[in-house]
Amino acid sequence: MRLVTFERKSTPGRQCVGALLDGDATVLDLNSADPDDTAFDSMRALIDSGERGLDRARELCARRPGHSLLTRDAVRLRAPLPRPARLRDCGLFIAHLESGLRELARRQAAASEDPEGEFERLMASGRFDLNPLFRERVMYYTADHLSVSGPEDVITAPAGAQELDYELEFAAVVGRGGREVKPGAAGEHVFGYTVFNDWSARDLQVQLMRAGVGPCEGKDFAGSNTLGPCIVTRDELTDPYALTMTARVNGEEWSRGATDGMHHSFEDAIVQLSRDRAVHAGDVIGSGTVPSGTGFDLARSLKDGDVVELEVDRIGVLRNTVRIPAPAADRA
């Protein structure tokens, strides 16, 4: 199934859980189809209900009660899981991390009298080599699960930032919690998959990371974690590691990659994250960025008003508009 959280345009503000049908042209309002089933109170409730809730949703999709069918243009999709239990972004794509380090070195070298020579010197120093731990284990950071945005939301750069950037990712949604999950069972803990845009304010990120404490506001601002347009359940997306990933800006393709380039899998992440503690139903695990999956990797920058579309094969297109307010001095 292709599950969504949406608002009817006729009654904005009330979020409902639904399923996309007819090639995503129709939305089945699961709340309306069975108002007495608490599994359809929210996406989190549906995840918590386990197979019972999913089986009931499948039954309703097959029956297609007419009073609960809506045309796609009658609704506005929101983030499919507006409030994850937790949100961790992992470094499952190693090649992107390596290209990002090279770009950091190139930017640092740009201010010297001999940029190319300084770049070669910095790279030879080893300071911009990827730490071997990234290959040995799943490295991650905890993102703000309260700063989730969704399809068509406007993403505004945080105060003081002028270089807002996209990151082409997808994510697994955990459907069943547990501790000490075994590798052979890890896939059974996945509820489904969605597209993930890990927005980054590059100028703030580069500035603040010099303190050695991470990106801070460079990745942590209102709406900085965008999910959508839907969650495709695990049974429908049987091979998540054979998908094309594309980023377009104003209709022009900027980035293209594939999920088969992941060094670690979501199953690897679940196994590691469940050691000595639990993973929980409703957790979201980001893949990290596919190689070339940012403007930063490509030495290209977004402009105010740009429309960014991230597409992952068989999941869908996640579209947002970028706002980059002019510096205060320019507005004076």
N, C-alpha and C positions, 0 to 999 in steps of 0.2 A: 504494500500500500504506500501511497504518497500522502503523508499526513501533514496538515497545516494548522496554524492558529490564524484566525482572521476576524475582521469586523465587517458586519454588513454596512454598506455605505448609507443605508437608510437609518441605521441606529448606531452611529459611531461611538466608540468608547467601551462597548461590551465585546469582550473577546470570546470567541467560540472555537471549538475544535472541529476540524473537518477532514475530509479526504478528497483528493483530486481525482476526477474521473474524466473519461472521454478525451484523453490526450491533454489533460489539464484545462479543458474548456468549461468543466462543470465542477462545482464544489458541493459535496454532500455535507450538510450541517449535522454532525453526529449528535450534538446536544438536542437539536430539534427532533431528530429521528427517534431518540430514546431519552427523553428528559429525566426519566427516573433512574438511569444508570449513572452513578457517580463517577464511573471511569471516564466520562466525557465532560467532566467539570473543567478540566484543563489538560494540557499536554502532559504535565507532570503526573496528574492523576491517572491518565491513560498508561503512562510508563509504569507507574506503581502497581497498576492492576494486573500486569503480567499477561500471560497468554489468554486468560479469560476475557480481558478487555479487548485484546486484539482479535480474538475469534468473534466477539460480538460486533466489532467494527467491520470485519470481513463479511459477516452475515448481512449487515445493513447495506454495505456496498453492493452486494449481489442483489438485494431486494430493491434498492433504489426507491425509497418512499418519495413520491412526487412532491409532497408538501415541504420536503427538506432539501430539495435540489435547487441550487442557485447558479446563475451564469457567472462566469469568472469576472466579468466586468461589474457585477453587483457587489463585489467584496473587495476589501483591501487586505492583502496578506501582511501579517506581522511576523516577528521572529517566531519560528515554530516552537521553540522552547524559550519563552521570555525570561525565565528565571532558573537557569540550571542549578543543580545542587552545588556543583563546583565547576570551574572552567580552568583547565590546564592546557597550555600550548606547548607541544613537544617538538623536539628536533628530530623528526623521523626522516626528513630529507637532509642528507649530509652535504650534498653538492651546493645547495643554496648557501649554507653557512660559510663554506669556503669562498664562494664568489663575493659574499658580503664583506668578508675580511679583506679581500683584495681591494674592494671599492673603498673601504675605510682607509687603507694605506694610500690609495691614490688620492683621496681627498686631503689627507694629511700632507702628502708630498706636493700638492698643488701650490702651496704658498712659498715653496723654496725657489731659489734662482734656477735650479735645474730639476724641474719636476720629474722627468723620466729617470734621471740618475738617482734622485732621492727615493723614488718609488722602488727601484731595483734594490737600493740599499736597505730600505725598510723590509722588503720581502725577504731578503737574505738574512736579516737579523733574527728571524724566527718569531718575532713578536706577533706576526699576523698569521701564523700557522694554526690550524684547527687543533685544539686539544684532543689527544687520543681518546679521552673519556667519552667524547661524542660518538665514537664508533663502538665503544665497549658497552655502553648502557644508554638508556633513554634519558636524555637531559630535558628539563622542562622548566617553565616558570608558571606561577599561579596568576591567572588573569582575573579581572574583576567581573564576577558573575552578575553583578548589579548594573553593569554598563553594557548591556546587550541591546543592539539595535536590529532592525529587520529590513526586508525588501522595501525599496523606494524611500527609505528614511534619508534625510539630509544629514551628512556627516560634516561637522564643523571642526576646523582645526582648533586646538586648545590655545589659550592666551599666550601670545609671544611666539607662536609657530607660524612659519610661512611655507613649510615643505611637508605637506600632508601626502602620504603614500599608501598605496594598497599593498596587501600581501595575499597572493593566490594560494588558498589552502582549502582543505575539506576537513571534516571532523566526524568522529564516531560518538554516538550518544549511548551511554551505558544504560542497559535495561534491567540488569540484575546485579545487585551488590554482592560483595563477598570479600573474604580475606584469604591470602595465600592461594590465589587462583592458579591452577596448574596450566602449563602451556597448551595441553590438548583440549582444555575446557574453556580457554579464554574467549574464543569466538562466540560461545553461547551467552556471554555476558553483554554482547552488543545488541542494542535495540534497533539502531539504524544509523544512517549517514546523512549529513547535510553539508552545504557549502559554507565556508568560513572565511571572512575577511578580517584579518588582524591588522587594523589600521595603525599607522605609525607616523608620528610627527618627527621626521628625520633630523631636522636641525636641533630640536630639543633633545632628542635621543642621543645624538653624537655629543652634544654639550654635556649632558648630565652623566653619561656613562664614563666620562673621564674621572668621576669621583669613585668609580669602582663598585657602585651599589646597584647597577642595573639601569634600565631605561627610564624608570619613574614616569613622569608625565609624558614622556615621549611615546608611551604605549598605553597610558592609563588616563583616559579622559572620557567625557560623556559620549556614549554610543560607540566606543572604540572597538567593540567586538560584535561584528555583524554576522548573523546566522540566517540561513534561508536558501531558497524560498520554501522548502519543505523538508521533512525527514522521510527518507526512503527506507522502509523497514528491511531488516537483514535478509528476510526470505526473498525479497524482490531483487536485491542487489547482491547476487551470489558471489561475485568476484570484484571486490572493491579495489583490487590492485591491477586493474586493466582498464583504467578510465583516462580519457583525455581531459586536460585542464587548460582553460583558455582565459585570458584577461583582455578586455577591450576597453579603450577609452574613446568616447564619442564615436563609437562604431569601428575604430581602427584597432586591429589586433596588435597588442604590445607584447604579450607573453603567451607561450604555449609549452606545455609539458605533459607528463603522464604520471599516474600513480604507481606505475611499475618501477619507478626510480627510487622508491622509498628504501632506505637502508634498514630501518626498523619498521615493524608493523604495529597496528593498533593492538593486536594480541600481545605483542612484546610489552607495550605500554601498560596494559591491564595487569599482566603478570607482575611487572616491577612495582606499579603503584599500589598493588594489593599486598605487598610484603610488609609484615609487621603492622598493617593498618588496613582499613577497608576501602574498596571502591563502592560507590553508592549509585543506586538507580537515579537517573537524572544528571549524572556527571557528564560533562562534555570534554572530549580529548581532541585537541587540535593536532593536525598532522605536521605543523611547520610548513614552510613555504617551498613550493616546487622550484627547481632551478630556473632562473630568469623571471621568477614570479613577482617581481617588484619593479617599480620605476627606479629605485635605488640601484638595483643590479644593472639596469640598462642605461644609467646616467641620464634619465629622463624625469621630468617633474610635472606633477599635476598642476592645473590652473584652477582658479575660482570658477565654479560653474561646470566643471567637467563631469561627465557621466561615466561612471566606472561599472563595467559588467564583468563579473566573474562567473564562468560557466564550468561545471563539472559534468561530464558525460553521464546521462541517465539520472542525474539529480536535478539539474536545472540551472537557471540564470539568476544570479543575485545582483540586483541593480541598485546603485546609490548615486546621489549627486553630492559633489564636494563643494564645501564653502570654506574659503580661506580669506577671512577679513583682512582688509588692508591694515598695515601697522598704524598705531595711533598717530604717529607724526604725519603720515600721509593723509589722515582724515581731518587733521586740524585745519 
